[in-house]
Amino acid sequence: MIENIYPPCFYRVSVMALIYNDDKVLLIKEKDGRWSLPGGLEVGEMFENGIKREIKEELGVEILQVSSQPKFVWTLIDESHKNPVPKLILTFEVQVDSFDFKNDARESVETKFFSAEEMKTINLHQNTQDLLKLMTE
């Protein structure tokens, strides 16, 4: 049970980048075959710094601009770990200097832009399934 592992009101915070190309959003295909937004956050890191570092690591491009406020915010229980982890997900709109992405094989195997309709037909990570619901409400 989550209550026995974590203190009350504990959430692991994750920041994700919404990178648009017209009406499509960029997703990365993880090694396990699931598609997700790029992002993450290390302990003690500021949101903007975390997004910039993750985009550089995962995609090999620089961020030109990060929105000052998250576009979508939600919580979930990430069941992909030995012990489920409560997470708070913040997604920020991001502009990058190039769409010439260079996947880091340690991070992902493919990068592609998808419309909301196309996202309904692929194997989405749990966090991105929740995003799709928010995008189409």
Backbone as JSON, one array per atom type, in Angstrom:
{
  "sequence": "MIENIYPPCFYRVSVMALIYNDDKVLLIKEKDGRWSLPGGLEVGEMFENGIKREIKEELGVEILQVSSQPKFVWTLIDESHKNPVPKLILTFEVQVDSFDFKNDARESVETKFFSAEEMKTINLHQNTQDLLKLMTE",
  "N": [[0.83, -1.19, 0.0], [0.47, 2.23, -0.75], [0.25, 4.15, 1.27], [1.75, 3.14, 3.35], [4.35, 3.3, 2.53], [5.13, 5.89, 1.7], [5.24, 9.23, 3.09], [2.29, 11.08, 4.24], [0.65, 12.99, 1.7], [2.78, 12.93, -0.1], [4.42, 13.44, -3.17], [6.14, 12.57, -6.1], [7.67, 14.8, -8.13], [7.42, 15.56, -11.55], [8.54, 17.07, -14.51], [7.41, 17.81, -17.74], [7.86, 18.24, -21.27], [6.01, 20.01, -23.62], [6.2, 19.99, -26.87], [5.4, 21.45, -29.78], [4.47, 20.94, -33.2], [2.83, 22.48, -35.44], [-0.37, 21.24, -35.07], [0.43, 19.02, -33.73], [2.02, 17.01, -31.18], [5.19, 16.39, -29.72], [6.45, 13.18, -29.07], [8.4, 10.72, -27.34], [9.69, 7.5, -27.95], [10.06, 5.09, -25.62], [12.45, 2.64, -24.41], [10.96, 0.44, -23.65], [8.9, 0.38, -25.41], [6.75, 2.08, -25.06], [5.18, 5.26, -25.65], [5.95, 8.61, -24.73], [5.92, 11.91, -23.27], [8.85, 13.97, -23.49], [11.01, 14.53, -20.71], [11.54, 15.11, -17.15], [12.86, 15.24, -13.78], [15.32, 16.07, -11.5], [16.27, 15.62, -8.06], [16.17, 18.59, -6.2], [16.33, 20.26, -8.38], [15.42, 23.08, -10.37], [12.33, 23.7, -12.1], [12.49, 24.74, -14.81], [15.22, 24.41, -15.37], [15.41, 21.63, -15.18], [13.79, 20.76, -17.34], [15.23, 21.86, -19.49], [17.69, 20.48, -19.27], [16.84, 17.79, -19.56], [15.72, 17.81, -22.18], [17.95, 18.41, -23.71], [19.51, 16.12, -23.11], [17.78, 13.97, -23.93], [16.94, 14.61, -26.53], [18.89, 16.08, -27.85], [18.8, 18.79, -28.53], [18.52, 22.38, -28.08], [16.66, 24.4, -25.79], [14.67, 27.15, -26.58], [12.66, 28.64, -25.41], [10.63, 28.44, -22.49], [7.38, 27.99, -21.27], [5.94, 30.18, -18.83], [4.13, 29.23, -17.01], [2.67, 26.05, -16.16], [0.97, 24.14, -18.67], [-0.68, 21.9, -18.46], [-1.61, 20.08, -15.55], [-1.46, 17.31, -13.41], [-2.13, 14.46, -11.28], [-0.94, 11.13, -10.58], [-0.73, 7.57, -9.99], [2.13, 5.97, -10.37], [2.62, 2.93, -11.6], [4.7, 1.52, -12.6], [6.94, 0.91, -11.19], [8.65, -1.07, -8.64], [7.53, -0.51, -6.13], [4.56, 1.27, -6.17], [4.47, 4.7, -7.19], [3.39, 7.84, -6.15], [2.76, 10.54, -8.29], [3.23, 13.92, -9.34], [2.55, 15.63, -12.13], [3.78, 18.1, -14.25], [3.29, 19.94, -17.12], [4.97, 21.83, -19.5], [4.82, 24.23, -22.1], [7.14, 24.29, -24.7], [9.66, 25.75, -26.71], [11.93, 24.79, -29.17], [15.28, 24.88, -30.59], [15.58, 23.45, -32.91], [14.16, 20.89, -35.01], [15.64, 18.74, -35.53], [16.18, 16.07, -34.19], [18.19, 14.09, -32.03], [18.23, 11.08, -30.89], [19.1, 9.75, -27.75], [20.26, 6.67, -27.13], [20.19, 5.53, -24.62], [18.07, 6.74, -23.48], [15.81, 6.84, -25.23], [14.21, 5.4, -28.19], [13.05, 6.38, -30.47], [11.62, 9.3, -32.02], [8.79, 11.31, -32.55], [6.18, 13.33, -33.98], [2.78, 13.6, -33.0], [-0.74, 13.77, -33.61], [-3.64, 14.39, -31.53], [-5.59, 12.51, -32.21], [-4.03, 10.53, -33.48], [-2.53, 9.75, -31.31], [-4.27, 8.22, -29.88], [-4.05, 5.72, -30.97], [-1.67, 4.48, -30.4], [0.83, 2.9, -28.27], [0.77, 4.25, -25.33], [2.57, 5.68, -22.6], [1.59, 5.6, -19.17], [1.48, 8.22, -18.03], [1.19, 9.78, -20.29], [-1.18, 8.89, -21.36], [-2.95, 10.02, -19.56], [-2.46, 12.73, -20.14], [-3.44, 12.85, -22.77], [-6.18, 12.55, -22.3], [-6.68, 14.99, -20.97], [-6.04, 16.77, -23.02], [-8.06, 16.35, -24.85], [-10.45, 16.94, -23.65]],
  "CA": [[0.0, 0.0, 0.0], [1.22, 3.47, -0.86], [0.24, 4.87, 2.55], [2.77, 2.58, 4.23], [5.68, 3.53, 1.96], [5.42, 7.31, 1.59], [4.52, 10.08, 4.06], [1.06, 11.69, 3.68], [0.78, 14.08, 0.73], [4.03, 12.83, -0.85], [4.37, 13.28, -4.63], [7.37, 12.73, -6.87], [7.34, 15.78, -9.15], [8.04, 15.37, -12.85], [8.2, 18.11, -15.49], [7.4, 17.28, -19.1], [7.88, 19.28, -22.3], [5.06, 19.98, -24.74], [6.84, 20.58, -28.04], [4.4, 21.37, -30.85], [4.71, 21.22, -34.61], [1.44, 22.73, -35.82], [-1.31, 20.7, -34.07], [0.96, 17.75, -33.24], [2.9, 17.11, -30.04], [6.32, 15.48, -29.81], [6.58, 12.09, -28.11], [9.57, 9.86, -27.5], [9.41, 6.08, -27.72], [10.99, 4.56, -24.65], [12.96, 1.31, -24.75], [9.93, -0.58, -23.4], [7.9, 0.46, -26.48], [5.69, 3.06, -24.78], [5.44, 6.63, -26.05], [5.8, 9.54, -23.62], [6.52, 13.23, -23.42], [10.19, 14.07, -22.92], [11.09, 15.31, -19.48], [11.97, 14.5, -15.9], [13.32, 16.23, -12.82], [16.18, 15.5, -10.46], [16.08, 16.22, -6.74], [16.79, 19.9, -6.01], [16.41, 20.98, -9.65], [14.32, 23.98, -10.72], [11.56, 23.15, -13.22], [13.03, 25.15, -16.11], [16.52, 23.76, -15.55], [15.16, 20.21, -15.43], [13.32, 20.58, -18.72], [16.34, 22.15, -20.41], [18.65, 19.37, -19.19], [16.24, 16.58, -20.14], [15.57, 17.97, -23.63], [19.31, 18.27, -24.26], [19.91, 14.71, -22.99], [16.9, 13.05, -24.65], [16.7, 14.97, -27.93], [20.06, 16.71, -28.45], [18.52, 20.15, -29.0], [18.45, 23.4, -27.04], [15.37, 25.06, -25.61], [14.68, 28.6, -26.76], [11.71, 29.26, -24.49], [9.75, 27.58, -21.68], [6.26, 28.78, -20.77], [6.12, 30.57, -17.42], [3.18, 28.45, -16.22], [2.35, 24.77, -16.8], [-0.27, 24.09, -19.46], [-1.48, 20.85, -17.84], [-1.11, 19.57, -14.27], [-2.28, 16.22, -12.9], [-1.45, 13.47, -10.44], [-1.19, 9.73, -10.93], [0.05, 6.58, -9.28], [2.98, 5.3, -11.36], [2.69, 1.52, -11.22], [5.78, 0.88, -13.33], [8.03, 0.65, -10.25], [8.39, -2.15, -7.68], [6.54, 0.11, -5.25], [3.89, 2.37, -6.88], [4.93, 6.03, -6.8], [2.49, 8.95, -6.46], [3.47, 11.56, -9.05], [2.64, 15.18, -9.76], [3.1, 15.92, -13.47], [3.62, 19.46, -14.75], [3.73, 20.03, -18.51], [5.25, 23.19, -19.93], [5.05, 24.41, -23.52], [8.56, 24.53, -24.93], [10.12, 25.97, -28.08], [13.31, 24.31, -29.32], [16.02, 25.52, -31.67], [15.61, 22.61, -34.1], [13.45, 19.62, -34.98], [16.63, 17.73, -35.92], [16.39, 15.39, -32.92], [19.18, 13.01, -31.97], [17.87, 10.25, -29.74], [20.11, 9.09, -26.92], [19.78, 5.28, -27.02], [19.94, 5.23, -23.2], [16.82, 7.41, -23.09], [14.67, 6.54, -26.11], [14.58, 4.76, -29.45], [12.43, 7.06, -31.6], [10.97, 10.58, -31.73], [7.82, 11.58, -33.61], [5.05, 14.2, -33.65], [1.49, 12.93, -33.12], [-1.96, 14.5, -33.29], [-4.4, 13.73, -30.46], [-6.23, 11.33, -32.8], [-3.0, 9.51, -33.67], [-2.09, 9.28, -29.99], [-5.24, 7.2, -29.43], [-3.79, 4.44, -31.64], [-0.33, 3.98, -30.09], [1.07, 2.42, -26.91], [1.17, 5.41, -24.54], [2.92, 5.57, -21.19], [0.48, 6.0, -18.31], [1.41, 9.68, -17.87], [0.76, 10.38, -21.55], [-2.61, 8.57, -21.47], [-3.64, 11.07, -18.8], [-2.34, 13.96, -20.91], [-4.38, 12.76, -23.9], [-7.53, 12.85, -21.76], [-6.74, 16.43, -20.72], [-5.98, 17.48, -24.3], [-9.27, 16.14, -25.65], [-11.66, 17.29, -22.89]],
  "C": [[0.88, 1.25, 0.0], [1.32, 4.19, 0.47], [1.36, 4.39, 3.47], [4.2, 2.88, 3.76], [6.07, 5.0, 2.01], [4.68, 8.09, 2.67], [3.25, 10.65, 3.42], [1.39, 12.86, 2.76], [2.11, 14.08, -0.01], [3.73, 12.67, -2.33], [5.77, 13.43, -5.18], [7.0, 13.65, -8.02], [8.11, 15.47, -10.43], [7.59, 16.51, -13.76], [8.37, 17.52, -16.88], [7.29, 18.44, -20.08], [6.81, 19.0, -23.35], [5.72, 20.73, -25.88], [5.89, 20.36, -29.21], [5.02, 21.61, -32.21], [3.32, 21.28, -35.22], [0.54, 22.16, -34.73], [-0.83, 19.37, -33.49], [1.95, 17.98, -32.11], [3.99, 16.04, -30.16], [6.28, 14.44, -28.69], [7.86, 11.33, -28.38], [9.14, 8.43, -27.2], [10.49, 5.54, -26.79], [11.41, 3.14, -25.04], [11.93, 0.21, -24.53], [8.79, -0.52, -24.41], [6.78, 1.46, -26.23], [6.14, 4.46, -25.18], [5.13, 7.57, -24.9], [6.31, 10.92, -24.03], [7.95, 13.18, -22.91], [10.15, 14.88, -21.63], [11.56, 14.48, -18.31], [12.4, 15.6, -14.95], [14.16, 15.51, -11.78], [15.97, 16.27, -9.16], [16.85, 17.54, -6.66], [16.84, 20.76, -7.26], [15.2, 21.89, -9.83], [13.64, 23.44, -11.97], [12.19, 23.46, -14.57], [14.38, 24.48, -16.38], [16.37, 22.27, -15.85], [14.7, 19.94, -16.85], [14.46, 20.81, -19.7], [17.35, 21.0, -20.43], [18.09, 18.12, -19.87], [16.11, 16.67, -21.65], [16.94, 17.83, -24.31], [19.74, 16.81, -24.24], [19.1, 13.8, -23.92], [16.82, 13.33, -26.14], [17.89, 15.63, -28.62], [19.83, 18.09, -29.01], [18.46, 21.09, -27.79], [17.04, 23.98, -26.98], [15.56, 26.56, -25.79], [13.8, 29.29, -25.74], [10.9, 28.19, -23.78], [8.63, 28.46, -21.16], [6.44, 29.05, -19.28], [5.21, 29.79, -16.48], [2.94, 27.11, -16.92], [1.04, 24.86, -17.57], [-1.22, 23.06, -18.87], [-0.8, 20.39, -16.57], [-2.04, 18.45, -13.84], [-1.44, 15.32, -12.0], [-1.81, 12.08, -10.93], [-0.4, 8.85, -9.98], [0.82, 5.8, -10.34], [3.23, 3.87, -10.89], [3.84, 0.79, -11.9], [7.0, 0.56, -12.46], [7.66, -0.51, -9.32], [7.34, -1.69, -6.68], [5.89, 1.25, -6.01], [4.29, 3.72, -6.3], [3.87, 7.08, -7.15], [3.28, 10.06, -7.16], [2.59, 12.78, -9.31], [3.33, 15.53, -11.06], [2.76, 17.35, -13.86], [4.12, 19.48, -16.19], [3.83, 21.5, -18.92], [5.4, 23.21, -21.45], [6.48, 24.88, -23.72], [8.79, 24.79, -26.42], [11.58, 25.57, -28.15], [13.96, 24.95, -30.54], [16.0, 24.72, -32.97], [14.71, 21.4, -33.9], [14.36, 18.49, -35.46], [17.05, 16.98, -34.64], [17.39, 14.25, -33.06], [18.9, 12.21, -30.72], [19.11, 9.69, -29.06], [19.57, 7.69, -26.65], [19.54, 4.87, -25.57], [18.6, 5.76, -22.74], [15.62, 6.96, -23.91], [15.16, 5.95, -27.43], [14.01, 5.48, -30.68], [11.76, 8.34, -31.11], [10.02, 10.88, -32.88], [6.73, 12.51, -33.08], [3.75, 13.45, -33.92], [0.36, 13.93, -32.86], [-2.66, 13.75, -32.15], [-5.07, 12.47, -30.99], [-5.22, 10.2, -33.0], [-2.54, 8.92, -32.34], [-3.03, 8.2, -29.45], [-4.92, 5.82, -29.95], [-2.44, 3.84, -31.29], [-0.24, 3.58, -28.62], [1.63, 3.58, -26.07], [1.55, 5.02, -23.12], [1.73, 6.08, -20.38], [0.36, 7.52, -18.2], [0.9, 10.36, -19.14], [-0.69, 10.02, -21.86], [-3.42, 9.64, -20.74], [-3.59, 12.4, -19.53], [-3.34, 13.96, -22.06], [-5.8, 13.07, -23.45], [-7.69, 14.34, -21.54], [-6.79, 17.22, -22.02], [-7.3, 17.41, -25.06], [-10.55, 16.43, -24.89], [-12.32, 18.52, -23.44]]
}
